[in-house]
Amino acid sequence: MAHDILIVDDEEDIRTQIAGTLEDCGYRTRQAVNSSEALEAMAGRQPALVILDVWLGDSEMDGLETLEIIRRDYPEQQVVMISGHATFDMAVSATKMGAYDFITKPFKTDVLLHNVERALREQHLQEEVRELKTRVGPQTEDIVGTSQPMVHLRRTVEQMAASDSRVLISGPPGSGKSLMARAIHLASARPKRRLVTINCATLESDGGDAILLGLEPAKGRPRCVGVFEKAHTGTLVFDEVGSLSREAQSKIVGILQGNSFRRVGGRKQIDVDVRVIATTRMDLQAEVAAGYFDQELYHRLNVVPIEVPPLYARRKDIPSLTRYLMARIANAKGQSPRAMSSESYSTLASYNWPGNVSELCNVIERVLLTASADPSRPIDSHSVAMALGGERTAARLESESEIMNQPLREAREAFEKEYLLYHVRRYGGNISRTAAFIGMDRAALHRKLKGLGVDTAEKGHRIGV
């Protein structure tokens, strides 16, 4: 998507020259003659960059005064100042006020383009930093795994890469819905534009309208740009869209219908070009049927449905996912990734993962903190089991892991032994009650226990009547 650049200069030939140069390079441009037109254009939609002349004839404010207003109302806006009568002091003043750079007229085409590219690149880097600060935990742009569900997800992302269709991503908490939204953005036609993610729960606060739509400036308060405007020409992700109130749902339906809105306290309609992705842990069809979720919003969001499976449904991916996350987490902590024993992977595979990939991240982080300090030793299954839940969980998981690594006949015998011992202890060694519960003849149970090497006459397993 082309960057939108606002050119503010009172000389028509200068505006035309700059616009032609930029448009030849694929940029989109708008023009303003004076400060009033410039601020009105920005109120309509904030541009990616402003090229602003210092001297503005027939203007309420000159360029430096206009720059001051822009920096007050749009603190993150990049501005390149231009002038044919520049002085060193003027350039210093402009940069102190927040201008990205200062170019003197007449300027060469390559100088203009170089400064524009640098300013836009700097803006992009600042946006990436802000986005990184809002993330929690290890993240990856890769869809890791070779299981059938992940192969299908990768194929779906590839198929819709060139599309701007809205996407509804469903899946349990911690399964990687936000990761999938980012992967879709990066595979789209907008990968270099902004990805804005909004936690829908924050829209239920008193300032929810301002977060969504933005605020017009008032005394002592700068203009606030809402998420739709921030995401213009990029992607907007509604995280956990099912948590929206019906009032917020209705507002979003209205915006999606016309791709436009008004800021809170504003009168001007702002047009936006935004690709929308929504994530949810809820069954939105059931929420619609129960009257909790707007049916029209559901249909507008659910153009391309994607379901991210829980981790237990793709256990085949756990080893590769573990290695990937291990490398990312260790690198973030300034450590070297640790090797893991094959038994460790079996222990991870035997766990049910109610917290999905997010829980796996936490477990790997705990393992790195608590495992042996000797980096040459692979992390063993006991360390993994302890990280999963302490001594009792460790004992159970290690037992399950041991069974899973045996041939079928031996594994079946081990399971039968554990199962029968559990119920013998449950009924205080009373064989008759145990046999009745498990649906087995009392004499046959005696023979089975003897065959498995269980002495039912020992303490704790006395034979009952």
Wavefront OBJ file of the C-alpha trace (Angstrom):
o trace
v 0.000 0.000 0.000
v 1.346 3.424 -1.003
v 2.294 5.913 1.707
v 0.100 9.029 1.927
v 2.183 12.260 1.927
v 0.784 15.766 2.534
v 2.614 18.592 0.715
v 2.105 22.091 2.205
v 3.501 24.986 0.128
v 2.019 28.264 -1.105
v 3.776 27.941 -4.498
v 1.785 25.788 -6.919
v 4.775 24.880 -9.106
v 6.706 23.610 -6.054
v 3.740 21.520 -4.905
v 3.285 20.105 -8.403
v 6.989 19.306 -8.749
v 7.156 17.488 -5.399
v 3.872 15.635 -6.014
v 4.991 14.487 -9.472
v 8.325 13.235 -8.156
v 6.728 11.313 -5.294
v 3.891 9.866 -7.371
v 6.405 8.618 -9.960
v 7.952 6.617 -7.098
v 4.625 5.094 -6.073
v 3.605 7.438 -3.247
v 0.148 8.985 -2.897
v 0.019 12.732 -2.312
v -2.331 15.440 -1.087
v -1.729 19.170 -1.295
v -2.451 22.203 0.884
v -1.773 25.900 0.204
v -1.767 27.276 3.753
v -1.896 26.306 7.430
v -5.705 26.074 7.550
v -5.845 23.680 4.596
v -2.981 21.656 6.034
v -4.618 21.184 9.444
v -7.979 20.442 7.824
v -6.356 17.779 5.609
v -4.744 16.209 8.664
v -8.035 16.272 10.547
v -9.535 14.349 7.637
v -6.858 11.665 7.848
v -3.388 11.713 9.340
v -0.745 11.266 6.607
v 2.359 9.114 6.814
v 4.524 12.212 6.257
v 4.125 15.997 5.976
v 6.400 18.093 3.730
v 5.943 21.642 5.073
v 7.236 24.958 3.742
v 8.533 27.456 6.318
v 7.172 30.543 4.539
v 3.459 30.307 3.779
v 2.005 33.357 2.020
v -1.633 34.322 2.711
v -1.682 31.930 5.643
v -2.956 32.332 9.173
v 0.242 30.722 10.480
v 3.687 30.268 8.992
v 5.357 26.855 8.675
v 7.035 26.869 12.091
v 3.792 27.813 13.848
v 1.975 25.107 11.876
v 4.695 22.624 12.869
v 4.111 23.519 16.521
v 0.372 22.755 16.181
v 1.063 19.487 14.351
v 3.518 18.320 17.006
v 1.046 19.251 19.734
v -1.955 17.484 18.205
v -0.087 14.634 16.463
v 2.971 13.874 18.629
v 4.077 10.936 16.462
v 3.760 12.734 13.098
v 6.892 12.918 10.910
v 7.443 16.352 9.294
v 10.127 17.395 6.785
v 10.534 21.187 6.536
v 11.505 22.928 3.268
v 12.507 26.551 2.542
v 14.162 28.687 -0.120
v 15.306 31.241 2.458
v 16.635 29.004 5.174
v 19.106 30.034 7.856
v 21.044 27.820 10.226
v 19.064 29.151 13.209
v 15.797 28.396 11.425
v 16.837 24.802 10.766
v 17.886 24.361 14.402
v 14.567 25.782 15.617
v 12.599 23.443 13.352
v 14.424 20.325 14.492
v 14.119 21.360 18.152
v 10.369 21.642 17.603
v 10.274 18.081 16.302
v 10.826 18.311 12.529
v 12.538 15.195 11.195
v 14.735 17.126 8.734
v 15.167 20.465 6.964
v 15.767 20.773 3.164
v 16.651 23.989 1.356
v 15.108 24.906 -2.017
v 15.894 24.363 -4.775
v 16.628 20.708 -3.971
v 17.655 17.812 -6.137
v 15.199 14.974 -6.728
v 17.482 12.351 -5.150
v 17.932 14.520 -2.036
v 14.150 14.858 -1.612
v 13.527 11.140 -2.126
v 16.358 10.179 0.230
v 14.926 12.322 3.020
v 11.388 11.072 2.426
v 12.542 7.438 2.528
v 14.575 8.032 5.704
v 11.655 9.752 7.432
v 9.222 6.972 6.526
v 11.709 4.297 7.561
v 12.224 6.016 10.908
v 8.452 6.214 11.368
v 8.137 2.509 10.613
v 10.880 1.630 13.117
v 9.221 3.727 15.822
v 5.916 1.952 15.201
v 7.639 -1.430 15.433
v 9.231 -0.475 18.752
v 5.861 0.648 20.128
v 4.304 -2.599 18.985
v 7.074 -4.712 20.520
v 6.602 -2.956 23.858
v 2.940 -3.988 23.895
v 3.673 -7.678 23.367
v 3.922 -10.135 26.244
v 6.108 -13.226 26.126
v 8.049 -14.813 23.310
v 6.603 -14.254 19.864
v 7.432 -15.653 16.471
v 6.394 -14.800 12.965
v 6.626 -18.475 11.930
v 3.872 -21.060 11.939
v 5.883 -23.900 13.470
v 4.941 -27.531 12.983
v 4.387 -30.259 10.415
v 1.134 -31.679 11.769
v -1.871 -31.716 9.463
v -3.605 -28.767 11.227
v -0.513 -26.564 10.857
v 0.055 -27.581 7.226
v -3.570 -26.605 6.550
v -3.104 -23.256 8.333
v 0.005 -22.428 6.309
v -1.810 -23.292 3.083
v -4.752 -21.069 4.074
v -2.442 -18.117 4.801
v -0.692 -18.569 1.440
v -4.010 -18.744 -0.433
v -5.324 -15.528 1.089
v -2.007 -13.635 0.963
v -3.050 -11.265 -1.809
v -6.573 -10.794 -0.458
v -7.871 -8.016 1.780
v -10.757 -10.155 3.020
v -11.633 -9.947 6.697
v -10.572 -12.920 8.801
v -12.049 -14.431 11.975
v -9.516 -16.531 13.909
v -10.940 -18.800 16.602
v -9.160 -21.039 19.086
v -8.609 -21.641 22.811
v -6.595 -19.203 24.971
v -2.862 -19.358 24.382
v -3.118 -21.321 21.127
v -1.469 -18.635 18.977
v -4.348 -16.617 17.514
v -2.411 -13.332 17.708
v 0.574 -15.033 16.098
v -1.672 -16.205 13.260
v -3.022 -12.660 12.786
v 0.535 -11.354 12.466
v 1.422 -14.093 9.970
v -1.586 -13.123 7.838
v -0.544 -9.456 7.934
v 3.023 -10.276 6.885
v 1.788 -12.468 4.013
v -0.639 -9.808 2.763
v -0.148 -6.910 0.363
v 0.374 -4.658 3.426
v 3.404 -6.177 5.213
v 5.315 -2.888 5.454
v 2.333 -0.971 6.780
v 1.244 -0.783 10.372
v -0.233 -3.723 12.297
v -2.406 -2.371 15.123
v -3.794 -4.754 17.742
v -6.507 -3.671 20.167
v -7.542 -5.697 23.206
v -11.331 -5.485 22.959
v -11.699 -5.507 26.748
v -10.119 -2.022 26.834
v -12.969 -0.668 24.696
v -15.346 -1.260 27.599
v -13.638 1.385 29.756
v -14.745 5.031 29.961
v -12.234 5.948 27.248
v -13.311 3.188 24.869
v -14.729 5.531 22.225
v -11.519 7.567 22.200
v -9.440 4.400 21.763
v -11.607 3.257 18.868
v -12.412 6.545 17.123
v -9.960 9.118 18.484
v -10.595 12.507 20.109
v -10.610 16.008 18.705
v -8.273 18.367 20.601
v -9.584 20.467 23.437
v -8.057 22.985 25.805
v -4.930 21.477 27.323
v -5.424 18.169 25.484
v -3.869 17.123 22.150
v -5.770 15.301 19.437
v -5.994 11.561 20.095
v -5.819 9.245 17.072
v -7.967 6.112 17.319
v -7.015 2.607 16.262
v -8.884 2.720 12.951
v -6.965 5.829 11.919
v -3.662 4.426 13.173
v -4.189 1.320 11.050
v -5.028 3.237 7.847
v -3.598 1.301 4.827
v -2.494 -1.397 7.299
v -4.135 -4.106 9.401
v -6.302 -3.759 12.513
v -6.658 -6.777 14.816
v -9.583 -6.960 17.259
v -8.240 -9.317 19.927
v -10.973 -11.373 21.661
v -13.786 -9.640 19.804
v -16.367 -11.644 21.763
v -15.750 -9.453 24.822
v -17.197 -6.348 23.110
v -20.423 -4.855 24.440
v -23.394 -4.670 22.074
v -22.921 -0.891 21.907
v -19.300 -1.234 20.763
v -20.320 -3.947 18.298
v -22.867 -1.606 16.710
v -20.269 1.157 16.332
v -17.847 -1.183 14.612
v -20.572 -2.427 12.251
v -21.212 1.187 11.247
v -17.526 1.813 10.548
v -17.151 -1.392 8.520
v -20.218 -0.544 6.461
v -18.843 2.754 5.160
v -15.123 2.496 5.951
v -15.447 5.867 7.659
v -16.153 7.429 11.060
v -16.006 10.671 13.050
v -13.693 11.280 15.981
v -15.303 11.911 19.349
v -16.187 15.615 19.379
v -15.570 15.916 15.634
v -17.806 16.681 12.677
v -15.580 15.639 9.785
v -16.017 12.174 8.318
v -12.687 10.325 8.149
v -12.252 7.722 5.417
v -9.992 4.757 6.134
v -8.603 1.775 4.252
v -8.093 -0.945 6.861
v -7.845 -4.727 6.652
v -9.647 -6.159 9.717
v -8.780 -9.405 11.509
v -10.631 -10.566 14.635
v -9.714 -13.273 17.145
v -11.982 -15.069 19.593
v -11.931 -17.868 22.126
v -15.746 -17.956 22.122
v -18.173 -19.778 19.858
v -19.530 -16.638 18.206
v -22.322 -18.527 16.441
v -23.612 -19.596 19.844
v -23.173 -16.030 21.112
v -25.254 -14.763 18.159
v -27.971 -17.351 18.864
v -28.043 -16.293 22.527
v -28.337 -12.618 21.567
v -24.952 -11.593 22.972
v -23.189 -10.911 19.668
v -24.389 -8.834 16.732
v -25.283 -11.102 13.806
v -24.323 -8.526 11.175
v -20.917 -7.949 12.770
v -20.360 -11.712 12.896
v -21.051 -12.071 9.172
v -18.889 -9.047 8.308
v -15.949 -10.484 10.277
v -16.373 -14.139 9.342
v -15.473 -13.804 5.640
v -12.485 -16.153 5.995
v -12.800 -18.367 9.111
v -9.607 -19.878 10.545
v -9.484 -22.229 13.530
v -6.232 -22.600 15.481
v -6.122 -26.020 17.169
v -5.218 -26.560 20.837
v -1.710 -27.849 21.467
v -2.893 -31.287 22.611
v -4.456 -31.782 19.149
v -1.073 -31.398 17.473
v 1.314 -33.186 19.833
v 3.470 -34.103 16.830
v 4.593 -30.450 16.719
v 5.717 -30.269 20.357
v 9.409 -31.203 19.757
v 9.926 -28.714 16.899
v 7.916 -26.032 18.706
v 9.919 -26.623 21.888
v 13.244 -26.271 20.061
v 12.065 -23.097 18.354
v 10.805 -21.488 21.554
v 13.876 -22.656 23.462
v 16.092 -20.779 21.001
v 13.957 -17.633 21.177
v 13.658 -17.569 24.974
v 17.315 -18.419 25.603
v 18.410 -15.717 23.164
v 16.163 -13.147 24.885
v 17.820 -14.031 28.216
v 21.334 -13.928 26.801
v 21.747 -17.689 27.225
v 22.551 -20.550 24.868
v 19.702 -22.931 23.972
v 19.799 -26.225 25.898
v 19.470 -29.676 24.394
v 16.699 -31.889 25.757
v 16.634 -35.647 26.193
v 14.190 -37.791 24.211
v 12.453 -38.642 27.498
v 11.892 -34.910 28.066
v 9.987 -34.659 24.799
v 7.903 -37.699 25.804
v 7.065 -35.980 29.097
v 5.985 -32.823 27.247
v 3.894 -34.896 24.827
v 2.104 -36.705 27.665
v 0.846 -33.435 29.199
v -2.601 -32.046 28.249
v -1.555 -28.354 27.878
v -4.648 -26.482 29.068
v -2.734 -23.226 28.500
v -1.565 -24.319 25.032
v 1.503 -22.663 23.436
v 1.589 -19.859 26.035
v 1.913 -22.472 28.780
v 4.683 -24.226 26.822
v 6.565 -20.890 26.721
v 6.272 -20.590 30.495
v 7.441 -24.173 31.055
v 10.510 -23.698 28.846
v 11.381 -20.507 30.728
v 11.093 -22.324 34.084
v 13.220 -25.189 32.770
v 15.979 -22.762 31.766
v 15.911 -21.263 35.268
v 15.922 -24.537 37.211
v 17.817 -27.071 35.054
v 21.375 -28.189 35.749
v 23.931 -25.422 35.314
v 26.071 -27.718 33.173
v 25.212 -26.703 29.567
v 26.694 -29.955 28.205
v 24.038 -32.032 29.940
v 20.673 -32.337 28.161
v 17.647 -31.298 30.182
v 16.143 -34.467 31.658
v 12.506 -35.484 31.988
v 12.469 -34.858 35.759
v 13.380 -31.180 35.255
v 10.616 -30.858 32.653
v 8.064 -32.616 34.862
v 8.974 -30.401 37.831
v 8.522 -27.320 35.649
v 5.096 -28.624 34.693
v 3.767 -28.847 38.236
v 6.017 -29.959 41.084
v 6.692 -33.331 42.741
v 3.257 -34.988 42.357
v 2.889 -33.939 38.742
v 6.498 -34.948 38.091
v 5.943 -38.445 39.480
v 2.787 -38.948 37.406
v 4.284 -37.578 34.190
v 7.498 -39.559 34.561
v 5.441 -42.721 35.048
v 3.364 -41.926 31.967
v 6.493 -41.072 29.984
v 8.093 -44.386 30.972
v 4.997 -46.279 29.817
v 4.870 -44.383 26.510
v 8.453 -45.460 25.711
v 7.751 -49.187 26.121
v 6.562 -51.738 23.534
v 2.771 -52.140 23.420
v 2.585 -55.416 25.413
v 4.818 -54.109 28.209
v 3.058 -50.744 28.228
v -0.324 -52.515 28.537
v 0.929 -54.576 31.481
v 2.374 -51.481 33.169
v -0.889 -49.604 32.730
v -2.977 -52.527 34.035
v -0.731 -52.759 37.066
v -1.011 -49.034 37.833
v -4.765 -49.112 37.228
v -5.462 -52.115 39.445
v -3.141 -50.921 42.229
v -4.901 -47.554 42.236
v -8.321 -49.130 42.786
v -7.062 -51.727 45.298
v -5.673 -48.833 47.375
v -8.866 -46.830 46.750
v -10.926 -49.582 48.427
v -8.427 -50.204 51.232
v -7.261 -53.545 49.851
v -10.803 -54.936 49.680
v -10.619 -57.204 46.608
v -14.367 -57.845 46.495
v -15.246 -54.134 46.302
v -12.430 -53.502 43.829
v -13.623 -56.355 41.581
v -17.216 -55.085 41.732
v -16.194 -51.545 40.710
v -13.959 -52.528 37.779
v -16.437 -55.149 36.559
v -14.222 -58.175 37.081
v -14.723 -61.551 38.830
v -13.072 -61.606 42.268
v -11.081 -64.783 41.545
v -10.022 -63.448 38.144
v -8.797 -60.238 39.804
v -6.720 -62.297 42.251
v -5.145 -64.180 39.338
v -4.515 -60.960 37.376
v -2.826 -59.275 40.346
v -0.683 -62.352 40.979
v 0.273 -62.490 37.293
v 1.333 -58.829 37.443
v 3.487 -59.528 40.499
v 1.246 -57.725 42.989
v 1.181 -59.287 46.479
v -2.312 -58.487 47.708
v -1.531 -59.846 51.150
v 1.125 -57.199 51.915
v 0.400 -54.251 54.174
v -1.833 -51.754 52.482
v -3.284 -54.415 50.132
v -4.963 -56.818 52.531
v -7.480 -59.190 51.065
v -10.998 -58.234 52.074
v -14.227 -60.235 51.920
l 1 2 3 4 5 6 7 8 9 10 11 12 13 14 15 16 17 18 19 20 21 22 23 24 25 26 27 28 29 30 31 32 33 34 35 36 37 38 39 40 41 42 43 44 45 46 47 48 49 50 51 52 53 54 55 56 57 58 59 60 61 62 63 64 65 66 67 68 69 70 71 72 73 74 75 76 77 78 79 80 81 82 83 84 85 86 87 88 89 90 91 92 93 94 95 96 97 98 99 100 101 102 103 104 105 106 107 108 109 110 111 112 113 114 115 116 117 118 119 120 121 122 123 124 125 126 127 128 129 130 131 132 133 134 135 136 137 138 139 140 141 142 143 144 145 146 147 148 149 150 151 152 153 154 155 156 157 158 159 160 161 162 163 164 165 166 167 168 169 170 171 172 173 174 175 176 177 178 179 180 181 182 183 184 185 186 187 188 189 190 191 192 193 194 195 196 197 198 199 200 201 202 203 204 205 206 207 208 209 210 211 212 213 214 215 216 217 218 219 220 221 222 223 224 225 226 227 228 229 230 231 232 233 234 235 236 237 238 239 240 241 242 243 244 245 246 247 248 249 250 251 252 253 254 255 256 257 258 259 260 261 262 263 264 265 266 267 268 269 270 271 272 273 274 275 276 277 278 279 280 281 282 283 284 285 286 287 288 289 290 291 292 293 294 295 296 297 298 299 300 301 302 303 304 305 306 307 308 309 310 311 312 313 314 315 316 317 318 319 320 321 322 323 324 325 326 327 328 329 330 331 332 333 334 335 336 337 338 339 340 341 342 343 344 345 346 347 348 349 350 351 352 353 354 355 356 357 358 359 360 361 362 363 364 365 366 367 368 369 370 371 372 373 374 375 376 377 378 379 380 381 382 383 384 385 386 387 388 389 390 391 392 393 394 395 396 397 398 399 400 401 402 403 404 405 406 407 408 409 410 411 412 413 414 415 416 417 418 419 420 421 422 423 424 425 426 427 428 429 430 431 432 433 434 435 436 437 438 439 440 441 442 443 444 445 446 447 448 449 450 451 452 453 454 455 456 457 458 459 460 461 462 463 464 465
